[in-house]
C-alpha cells in the first residue's frame, strides 16, 4: 500500500510540474526529467546555481530541493503558510491544481516584487518552512539513507542512496524529541558528541501501518546491540560494546568503564542498520551448512546474494576477468575490498566472496580446478548469539533451531533457554530480571513463564559471510523498526552508477 501511494504521489507531482512549467514558459517535457527539472527552476527563478548542486549532499539535499520548490511556487503568487504547507505535504494534489487551474497564472519576478515582504524576508521564510516541513517528512513519511557497508551486496551496494518509507510499517513517534535537526546521533563535524538531550524521553508509540513486516522485506532498523557503545574512534557499532565486554573483559564492566568512554543511546538514536527480514514473529529457523531454512522450508535467496567460495586454481586470475566479470574494484593492482578476494594458506587456494552466478562463471575458467561453497568449520563461535557454549553450540553457518517470539506468546523459562530470552525480558521490555537459587524473579515475582509484550524479527544480510546481523546479536524488537527500504534514488562509485538510479528494492 505504501508503495502504491509513493507511485501515485510521484505521478501527481510530475503531472503538476508539467503544467506549471508550461505556464512558466519552460518546455513542459523538462518537468519530467529528474534533477534537470530543478535546474530549470533554478534558472527561471534566478536562484544561484550553487543551490542546484547542493541538492546532491546526502540527507541535507532533500531539504534544499524542498526550498527550491517553494521558491518556484511563490512565483505563482502563493506566499501563505498554508500554501507552502500544501506545496510540501500534498504536492501530488496541489501541483496539478497550480498547473492546470485557469485561476492560477505565472507571475514571475513581477509578482514577487509586488508582494509586501522583502525578497530577503521571503527567502528566509521559505528556508525556515522548508526546514520544518522537511523535518516532519523525515520523521513521519520517508528518510534518505546511504548504504555504508557491503553487508547487503550485491542487492545493495556501498554508496547506494535510498528512500526509506516510514509509512508502510507505521511511523514511530520520536522517543528522544530534543535533538539537533537533520542528523542522527552525533553533532555535525563530530563522530562522538551526542546530538540529543536525554532528559526528555517519550514512551514507544507508532502510527497506524499500511502493512506488517513481511518475510524478505528489506528493513531499516535501530541496531539493537547499539544501545550501549564505546564512544571512541574504531569502536561504536563497528566493534560493539557487548562484544568487547564479553570477549576482552570477560564480563567485567568496571574494568571496561575504567579504560573506555561508554555512553548509552536511547532506542531511536542507536545507529541505523539495513538487512533483510528473513523470519517474522512465530517463525522457526535454522541454518544448516550455510543454507537458511524457515519453518522447515528452504528460505528465499536473493538473486544477487553473496557468500564465500573456496576456489582452487592452477594459475592466478586475470585482473580484467575479476574486474569485468565479478565486478571487483582494483587500486594499484589490488582488490579494494580485501574480503572479496583473499589468499588462503596455499597460494593455489583463494577465498572469493561473490554471487552464485559469479561462482558458475568461475567454474568455467581454464585456471580453476574447483569451486566449493565455504562453510564455517568451527563447531562453536564465541561471537554468535546467544553466547552460551554449554547449551547452544552454534556458528554462523550452522545455527538453531530457534523460535522467533511473537507478541502475546508465553514461554517457559529454564536454565537452558534463559540466555536466549534474557535481553528481551530485561532490556527490550524493561523488566527487572533476577536469578536466585535456581529460580527466576521478574519484577519481584517468582515465575518460570514470561509473556512477550512485542513482536520480534530476525534480520540477515544478503552477503552472508560479510554481514553483522541477527546471528551475532539476536532478535530485533518492533520498537527498533524504522521503515522499509523502497527505492534507490542515486548511487555513486567513482561516478554515478546510472543503471541503479530509481531502482526499486526487492
Residue pairs with C-beta under 8 A, 6 or more apart in sequence:
1 168
1 210
1 211
2 165
2 167
2 168
2 210
2 211
2 484
2 486
3 165
3 168
3 486
3 504
5 167
5 210
6 165
6 486
6 487
8 92
9 91
9 92
10 92
11 92
12 91
12 92
12 93
12 95
12 96
13 91
13 92
13 95
14 31
14 32
15 95
15 96
15 99
16 91
16 92
16 94
16 95
16 96
16 97
16 98
16 99
16 100
17 31
17 32
17 37
17 95
17 99
18 28
18 29
18 31
18 32
18 99
19 28
19 95
19 96
19 98
19 99
19 100
20 31
20 72
20 76
20 95
20 98
20 99
20 106
21 27
21 28
21 30
21 31
21 37
21 40
21 99
22 28
22 99
23 76
23 98
23 99
23 104
23 105
23 106
24 44
24 72
24 75
24 106
24 108
25 44
25 106
26 40
26 44
30 36
30 37
30 40
31 37
31 40
34 501
34 502
35 55
38 52
38 55
38 65
38 68
38 69
39 52
41 47
41 68
41 69
41 71
41 72
42 48
42 49
42 51
42 52
42 68
44 72
44 75
45 68
45 71
45 72
45 75
46 109
47 68
47 71
51 64
51 67
51 68
52 68
54 60
54 61
54 64
55 61
55 62
55 64
55 65
55 68
56 490
57 64
58 144
58 146
58 161
59 143
59 144
59 146
59 182
60 182
61 144
62 134
62 137
62 138
62 144
63 130
63 131
63 134
63 182
64 130
66 88
66 130
66 133
66 134
66 137
67 126
67 127
67 130
69 87
69 88
69 91
70 84
70 87
70 88
70 126
70 129
70 130
71 123
71 126
73 83
73 84
73 87
73 98
74 112
74 122
74 126
75 106
75 107
75 108
75 109
75 111
75 112
76 98
76 104
76 105
76 106
76 107
76 111
77 104
77 105
77 107
77 111
77 115
78 84
78 87
78 98
79 115
79 117
79 122
81 129
84 126
84 129
84 133
85 129
85 133
86 93
86 94
87 94
87 95
88 129
88 130
88 133
88 134
88 136
88 137
89 133
89 136
89 137
97 104
98 104
112 119
112 122
113 119
115 122
117 125
131 181
131 182
134 182
135 181
135 182
138 182
139 166
139 171
139 174
140 166
140 167
140 171
140 207
141 165
141 166
141 167
141 171
142 163
142 164
142 165
142 166
142 167
142 483
142 486
143 163
143 164
143 166
143 482
143 483
144 161
144 162
144 163
144 164
144 489
145 161
145 162
145 163
145 164
145 220
145 272
145 274
145 485
146 159
146 160
146 161
146 162
147 156
147 157
147 158
147 159
147 160
147 162
147 274
148 158
149 158
150 157
150 158
150 337
150 339
150 463
150 466
151 274
151 275
151 461
151 462
151 463
151 466
151 467
151 468
151 469
152 218
152 274
152 275
152 276
152 461
152 462
152 463
152 467
153 304
153 306
153 462
153 463
153 466
154 304
154 305
154 306
154 327
154 355
154 462
154 463
155 218
155 276
155 302
155 304
155 305
155 462
155 505
155 506
156 162
156 218
156 274
156 462
156 485
156 488
156 505
157 491
157 493
157 497
157 500
158 493
159 491
159 492
159 493
160 488
160 490
160 491
160 500
161 488
161 489
161 490
161 491
161 492
162 274
162 485
162 486
162 487
162 488
162 489
162 505
163 485
163 486
163 487
163 489
164 220
164 482
164 483
164 484
164 485
164 486
165 483
165 484
165 485
165 486
166 172
166 482
166 483
167 207
167 209
167 210
167 483
168 209
168 210
168 211
168 483
168 484
168 486
169 206
169 209
169 210
169 211
169 212
169 213
169 481
169 483
169 484
170 206
170 207
170 208
170 209
170 210
171 206
171 207
171 483
172 204
172 205
172 206
172 207
172 268
172 479
172 481
172 482
173 202
173 205
173 206
173 207
174 202
174 268
175 201
175 202
175 203
175 204
175 266
175 267
175 268
176 196
176 197
176 198
176 200
176 201
176 202
176 266
176 268
176 269
177 200
177 202
178 196
178 197
178 199
178 200
179 195
179 196
179 197
179 269
180 187
180 188
180 195
180 196
183 195
184 195
184 269
184 271
184 272
185 194
185 195
185 196
185 265
185 269
185 270
185 271
186 192
186 193
186 194
186 195
187 193
187 194
187 195
191 233
191 236
192 231
192 232
192 233
192 261
194 263
194 265
194 269
195 269
196 266
196 269
198 266
201 266
204 267
204 479
206 478
212 280
213 219
213 277
213 280
213 457
213 481
213 484
214 277
214 280
215 277
215 278
215 279
215 280
215 283
215 294
215 300
216 276
216 277
216 278
216 300
216 302
217 276
217 277
217 484
218 274
218 275
218 276
218 277
218 484
218 485
218 505
218 506
219 274
219 275
219 276
219 277
219 457
219 459
219 481
219 482
219 483
219 484
219 485
220 272
220 273
220 274
220 482
220 483
220 484
220 485
221 272
221 273
221 274
221 275
221 457
221 459
221 476
221 480
221 481
221 482
222 267
222 268
222 269
222 270
222 271
222 272
222 273
222 480
222 482
223 237
223 270
223 271
223 272
223 273
223 473
223 480
224 270
224 428
224 473
224 474
224 475
224 476
224 477
224 480
225 240
225 241
225 242
225 472
225 473
225 474
226 236
226 237
226 240
226 265
226 270
226 271
227 264
227 265
227 266
227 267
227 270
227 427
228 241
228 242
228 262
228 263
228 264
228 265
229 235
229 236
229 237
229 240
229 241
229 262
229 263
229 265
230 236
230 239
230 241
230 244
230 256
230 260
230 261
230 262
231 260
231 261
231 262
231 263
232 260
232 261
235 241
235 244
235 260
236 271
237 270
237 271
237 273
240 473
241 256
241 262
242 473
243 383
243 472
244 256
244 260
245 251
245 252
245 253
245 256
246 382
246 387
247 382
247 383
248 256
249 255
249 256
256 262
267 479
267 480
270 480
272 482
273 459
274 485
275 459
275 460
275 461
275 467
275 469
275 470
276 302
276 459
276 460
276 461
276 462
277 457
277 458
277 459
278 285
278 292
278 294
278 299
278 300
278 458
278 459
278 460
279 285
279 294
279 404
279 457
279 458
280 404
280 455
280 457
281 404
281 405
281 406
281 407
281 409
281 455
281 456
281 457
282 403
282 404
282 406
282 409
283 294
283 295
283 403
283 404
283 458
284 294
284 295
284 296
284 400
284 401
284 402
284 403
284 404
285 292
285 293
285 294
285 295
285 299
285 400
285 401
285 402
285 404
285 458
286 292
286 293
286 399
286 400
286 401
286 402
287 293
287 396
287 397
287 398
287 399
287 400
287 471
288 398
289 375
289 397
289 398
290 307
290 373
290 374
290 375
290 376
290 397
290 464
291 298
291 299
292 298
292 299
292 301
292 460
293 299
301 356
302 462
302 506
303 355
303 357
304 355
304 462
305 355
305 356
305 462
305 463
305 464
306 353
306 354
306 355
306 462
306 463
306 464
306 465
306 466
307 353
307 354
307 373
307 374
307 463
307 464
307 465
308 351
308 352
308 353
308 373
308 374
308 465
309 351
309 352
309 353
309 354
309 359
309 362
309 371
309 372
309 373
309 374
310 344
310 349
310 350
310 351
310 370
310 371
310 372
310 373
310 374
311 349
311 350
311 351
311 352
311 362
311 368
311 370
311 371
312 348
312 349
312 368
312 369
312 370
312 371
313 348
313 349
313 350
313 367
313 368
313 369
314 348
314 367
314 368
314 369
315 367
316 367
317 350
317 365
317 367
319 330
319 333
321 365
322 328
322 330
322 335
322 341
323 329
323 330
325 358
325 361
326 352
326 354
326 358
326 361
326 362
328 335
328 336
328 337
328 340
328 341
329 335
329 336
329 337
329 493
330 336
335 341
339 353
339 466
340 352
340 353
340 354
341 350
341 351
341 352
341 353
342 350
342 351
343 349
343 350
343 351
344 350
344 351
348 369
351 374
352 358
352 359
352 362
353 463
353 465
353 466
354 362
359 371
359 373
362 368
362 371
363 371
374 465
375 397
375 398
376 395
376 396
376 397
376 398
378 395
379 393
379 395
380 389
380 393
380 394
380 395
381 394
381 395
381 396
382 389
383 472
384 394
384 395
384 396
384 399
384 471
384 472
385 394
385 470
385 471
385 472
385 473
385 474
386 392
386 419
386 420
386 474
387 419
388 419
388 420
391 416
391 417
391 419
392 419
392 420
394 400
396 464
396 465
396 471
396 472
399 471
402 420
402 458
404 456
404 457
404 458
404 475
405 411
405 421
405 424
405 452
405 455
405 456
405 475
406 452
406 455
406 456
407 452
407 453
407 454
407 455
407 478
408 451
408 452
409 451
409 452
410 449
410 450
410 451
410 452
411 417
411 421
411 449
411 450
411 452
412 448
412 449
413 421
413 440
413 447
413 448
413 449
413 450
414 448
415 438
418 435
418 440
420 474
421 450
422 433
423 474
424 452
424 456
424 475
424 477
425 431
425 433
425 442
425 450
426 432
426 433
428 454
428 475
428 477
428 479
429 452
429 453
429 454
429 477
431 442
431 443
432 442
432 443
432 444
433 440
433 441
433 442
434 440
434 441
434 442
435 441
439 446
439 448
440 446
440 447
440 448
441 447
442 450
454 477
454 478
454 479
455 477
455 478
456 475
456 476
456 477
456 478
457 475
457 476
457 477
457 478
457 481
458 470
458 475
458 476
459 469
459 470
459 476
460 467
460 469
460 470
460 471
461 467
461 468
461 469
470 476
485 505
486 504
486 505
487 502
487 503
487 504
487 505
488 500
488 501
488 502
488 503
488 504
488 505
489 501
489 502
490 496
490 501
491 497
491 500
491 501
